[in-house]
Amino acid sequence: MANNVRGLFLTVVLHFLAVHLGGGIWGVLAAPIFNKETGILYAGDGHSFLLLGWNLVGLIAINAWSIFLSFLFFFTLRLFKMLRVSDEIQLKGE
């Protein structure tokens, strides 16, 4: 039973990552590509590529911010020994 639960958890985490990270990246990059007024596919000028560049900079900033906050959160949990359950609960598989 415990192996099935672990496999389910891993599957959920992978789906979460694909949907939220992949969808978020695509959403940030699709906006300057498909915008009907200034998009690369419609206007195709230098301004369109400048907007794509700014969205890439924004994407890097969003990822850096997310990584920083995640590190801070998990480091704090680890510092106060709240990141893992006790060995007894872990061995029981609850």
Accessible surface in RSA format (square Angstrom, percent):
REM  Atomic radii and reference values for relative SASA: ProtOr
REM  Chains: A
REM  Algorithm: Lee & Richards
REM  Probe-radius: 1.40
REM  Slices: 20
REM RES _ NUM      All-atoms   Total-Side   Main-Chain    Non-polar    All polar
REM                ABS   REL    ABS   REL    ABS   REL    ABS   REL    ABS   REL
RES MET A   1   182.48  94.5 138.46  91.6  44.02 104.8 117.41  99.8  65.07  86.2
RES ALA A   2    44.99  41.4  34.87  53.8  10.11  23.0  40.04  56.4   4.95  13.1
RES ASN A   3   113.62  78.4 103.31  99.8  10.31  24.8  29.57  71.2  84.05  81.2
RES ASN A   4   110.80  76.4  99.14  95.8  11.66  28.1  27.12  65.3  83.68  80.9
RES VAL A   5    79.50  52.3  78.34  70.9   1.16   2.8  79.18  68.8   0.31   0.8
RES ARG A   6   159.06  66.8 154.00  78.5   5.06  12.0  69.28  94.7  89.78  54.4
RES GLY A   7    36.21  44.7   0.00   N/A  36.21  44.7  33.84  92.9   2.37   5.3
RES LEU A   8   116.91  65.1 111.41  79.7   5.50  13.8 115.00  80.8   1.91   5.1
RES PHE A   9   137.10  68.6 133.56  82.7   3.54   9.2 136.83  83.0   0.27   0.8
RES LEU A  10   105.73  58.9 105.70  75.6   0.02   0.1 105.73  74.3   0.00   0.0
RES THR A  11    65.85  46.8  63.67  64.6   2.18   5.2  40.23  54.0  25.63  38.7
RES VAL A  12    83.50  54.9  80.73  73.1   2.77   6.7  82.75  71.9   0.75   2.0
RES VAL A  13    59.41  39.1  58.05  52.6   1.36   3.3  59.41  51.6   0.00   0.0
RES LEU A  14    99.10  55.2  94.50  67.6   4.61  11.6  94.68  66.5   4.43  11.9
RES HIS A  15   113.65  62.1 110.71  77.0   2.94   7.5  72.09  74.3  41.56  48.4
RES PHE A  16   118.84  59.5 113.27  70.2   5.57  14.5 118.16  71.6   0.69   2.0
RES LEU A  17    90.68  50.5  89.65  64.1   1.04   2.6  90.15  63.3   0.53   1.4
RES ALA A  18    69.02  63.5  49.40  76.2  19.62  44.6  59.83  84.3   9.19  24.3
RES VAL A  19    99.12  65.2  88.00  79.7  11.12  26.8  94.03  81.7   5.09  13.8
RES HIS A  20   111.69  61.0  97.01  67.4  14.68  37.6  73.40  75.6  38.30  44.6
RES LEU A  21    83.33  46.4  76.86  55.0   6.48  16.3  81.83  57.5   1.50   4.0
RES GLY A  22    35.69  44.0   0.00   N/A  35.69  44.0  30.33  83.2   5.36  12.0
RES GLY A  23    40.69  50.2   0.00   N/A  40.69  50.2  30.06  82.5  10.63  23.8
RES GLY A  24    38.29  47.2   0.00   N/A  38.29  47.2  35.25  96.7   3.05   6.8
RES ILE A  25    56.81  32.3  55.91  41.7   0.90   2.2  55.91  40.3   0.90   2.4
RES TRP A  26   141.70  56.9 140.30  67.9   1.40   3.3 117.28  62.5  24.43  39.6
RES GLY A  27    42.40  52.3   0.00   N/A  42.40  52.3  31.92  87.6  10.47  23.5
RES VAL A  28    40.79  26.8  35.59  32.2   5.19  12.5  40.56  35.2   0.23   0.6
RES LEU A  29    38.27  21.3  38.27  27.4   0.00   0.0  38.27  26.9   0.00   0.0
RES ALA A  30    15.67  14.4  15.00  23.2   0.66   1.5  15.14  21.3   0.53   1.4
RES ALA A  31    57.55  52.9  43.33  66.9  14.22  32.3  55.80  78.6   1.75   4.6
RES PRO A  32     7.02   5.1   2.48   2.3   4.54  16.5   6.83   5.6   0.19   1.2
RES ILE A  33    39.55  22.5  39.55  29.5   0.00   0.0  39.55  28.5   0.00   0.0
RES PHE A  34    97.71  48.9  87.83  54.4   9.88  25.7  88.34  53.6   9.36  26.8
RES ASN A  35    69.55  48.0  58.60  56.6  10.95  26.4  13.40  32.2  56.15  54.3
RES LYS A  36   160.57  78.3 140.27  86.1  20.30  48.3  82.82  74.5  77.75  82.8
RES GLU A  37   149.89  86.1 125.55  95.0  24.34  57.9  45.67  88.3 104.22  85.1
RES THR A  38    40.40  28.7  39.13  39.7   1.28   3.0  37.81  50.8   2.60   3.9
RES GLY A  39     0.00   0.0   0.00   N/A   0.00   0.0   0.00   0.0   0.00   0.0
RES ILE A  40    33.30  18.9  26.68  19.9   6.62  15.9  26.68  19.2   6.62  18.0
RES LEU A  41   116.50  64.9  84.00  60.1  32.50  81.7  86.43  60.7  30.08  80.9
RES TYR A  42   128.52  60.0  92.75  52.8  35.76  93.1  62.24  46.8  66.28  81.7
RES ALA A  43    49.98  46.0  14.97  23.1  35.00  79.6  24.22  34.1  25.75  68.2
RES GLY A  44    41.02  50.6   0.00   N/A  41.02  50.6  14.15  38.8  26.87  60.2
RES ASP A  45    72.47  50.8  64.07  63.8   8.40  19.9  38.51  90.6  33.96  33.9
RES GLY A  46    57.78  71.3   0.00   N/A  57.78  71.3  40.28 110.5  17.50  39.2
RES HIS A  47    91.87  50.2  83.16  57.8   8.71  22.3  61.21  63.1  30.66  35.7
RES SER A  48     0.06   0.1   0.06   0.1   0.00   0.0   0.00   0.0   0.06   0.1
RES PHE A  49   112.51  56.3 103.76  64.3   8.75  22.8 104.22  63.2   8.29  23.7
RES LEU A  50   102.45  57.1  96.10  68.7   6.35  16.0 101.53  71.3   0.92   2.5
RES LEU A  51    54.44  30.3  54.44  38.9   0.00   0.0  54.44  38.2   0.00   0.0
RES LEU A  52    37.21  20.7  37.21  26.6   0.00   0.0  37.21  26.1   0.00   0.0
RES GLY A  53    28.88  35.6   0.00   N/A  28.88  35.6  27.58  75.7   1.29   2.9
RES TRP A  54   159.31  63.9 151.48  73.3   7.83  18.4 140.36  74.8  18.95  30.7
RES ASN A  55    41.18  28.4  37.02  35.8   4.16  10.0   5.34  12.9  35.83  34.6
RES LEU A  56    77.46  43.1  77.38  55.4   0.08   0.2  77.38  54.3   0.08   0.2
RES VAL A  57    83.34  54.8  82.39  74.6   0.95   2.3  82.71  71.9   0.63   1.7
RES GLY A  58    27.40  33.8   0.00   N/A  27.40  33.8  27.09  74.4   0.31   0.7
RES LEU A  59    21.62  12.0  21.62  15.5   0.00   0.0  21.62  15.2   0.00   0.0
RES ILE A  60   120.45  68.5 118.31  88.1   2.14   5.1 119.72  86.2   0.73   2.0
RES ALA A  61    57.33  52.7  47.27  72.9  10.06  22.9  53.85  75.8   3.48   9.2
RES ILE A  62    96.95  55.2  93.47  69.6   3.48   8.4  96.87  69.8   0.08   0.2
RES ASN A  63    50.70  35.0  50.24  48.5   0.46   1.1  15.79  38.0  34.91  33.7
RES ALA A  64    57.83  53.2  47.37  73.1  10.46  23.8  53.48  75.3   4.35  11.5
RES TRP A  65   155.14  62.3 151.58  73.4   3.56   8.4 137.09  73.1  18.05  29.3
RES SER A  66    54.23  45.8  48.80  65.1   5.44  12.5  33.10  70.5  21.13  29.6
RES ILE A  67   122.70  69.8 119.24  88.8   3.45   8.3 121.95  87.8   0.75   2.0
RES PHE A  68   108.23  54.1 103.54  64.1   4.69  12.2 108.06  65.5   0.17   0.5
RES LEU A  69    75.00  41.8  72.15  51.6   2.86   7.2  72.43  50.9   2.57   6.9
RES SER A  70    53.35  45.1  48.20  64.3   5.15  11.9  23.27  49.6  30.08  42.1
RES PHE A  71   131.52  65.8 124.18  76.9   7.35  19.1 130.71  79.2   0.82   2.3
RES LEU A  72    86.88  48.4  86.88  62.2   0.00   0.0  86.88  61.0   0.00   0.0
RES PHE A  73   118.51  59.3 112.66  69.8   5.85  15.2 118.11  71.6   0.40   1.1
RES PHE A  74   103.38  51.7 102.29  63.4   1.10   2.9 102.59  62.2   0.80   2.3
RES PHE A  75   101.04  50.5  95.68  59.3   5.35  13.9  99.86  60.5   1.17   3.4
RES THR A  76    56.92  40.5  56.62  57.4   0.30   0.7  42.71  57.4  14.21  21.5
RES LEU A  77    37.21  20.7  36.86  26.4   0.35   0.9  37.21  26.1   0.00   0.0
RES ARG A  78   170.39  71.5 163.03  83.1   7.36  17.5  37.37  51.1 133.02  80.6
RES LEU A  79   113.64  63.3  89.97  64.4  23.67  59.5  95.70  67.2  17.94  48.3
RES PHE A  80   133.70  66.9 114.20  70.7  19.50  50.7 118.34  71.7  15.36  43.9
RES LYS A  81   180.33  88.0 153.19  94.0  27.14  64.6 110.08  99.1  70.25  74.8
RES MET A  82   130.22  67.4 102.01  67.5  28.21  67.2  85.98  73.1  44.24  58.6
RES LEU A  83    81.10  45.2  56.07  40.1  25.02  62.9  56.99  40.0  24.10  64.9
RES ARG A  84   166.55  69.9 142.02  72.4  24.52  58.4  67.50  92.3  99.04  60.0
RES VAL A  85    91.12  60.0  74.65  67.6  16.47  39.7  81.76  71.0   9.36  25.4
RES SER A  86    63.40  53.6  46.53  62.1  16.87  38.9  52.93 112.7  10.47  14.7
RES ASP A  87   108.51  76.0 103.29 102.8   5.23  12.4  30.04  70.7  78.48  78.3
RES GLU A  88   120.54  69.2 112.05  84.8   8.49  20.2  40.68  78.7  79.86  65.2
RES ILE A  89    69.74  39.7  69.69  51.9   0.05   0.1  69.69  50.2   0.05   0.1
RES GLN A  90    90.39  50.5  71.68  52.4  18.71  44.6  31.99  68.1  58.40  44.3
RES LEU A  91   157.55  87.7 125.20  89.6  32.35  81.3 128.23  90.1  29.33  78.9
RES LYS A  92   131.38  64.1  95.61  58.7  35.77  85.2  61.41  55.3  69.97  74.5
RES GLY A  93    50.43  62.2   0.00   N/A  50.43  62.2  20.99  57.6  29.44  65.9
RES GLU A  94   144.60  83.0  83.22  63.0  61.38 146.2  68.68 132.8  75.93  62.0
END  Absolute sums over single chains surface
CHAIN  1 A     8081.4       6847.3       1234.1       6030.7       2050.7
END  Absolute sums over all chains
TOTAL          8081.4       6847.3       1234.1       6030.7       2050.7
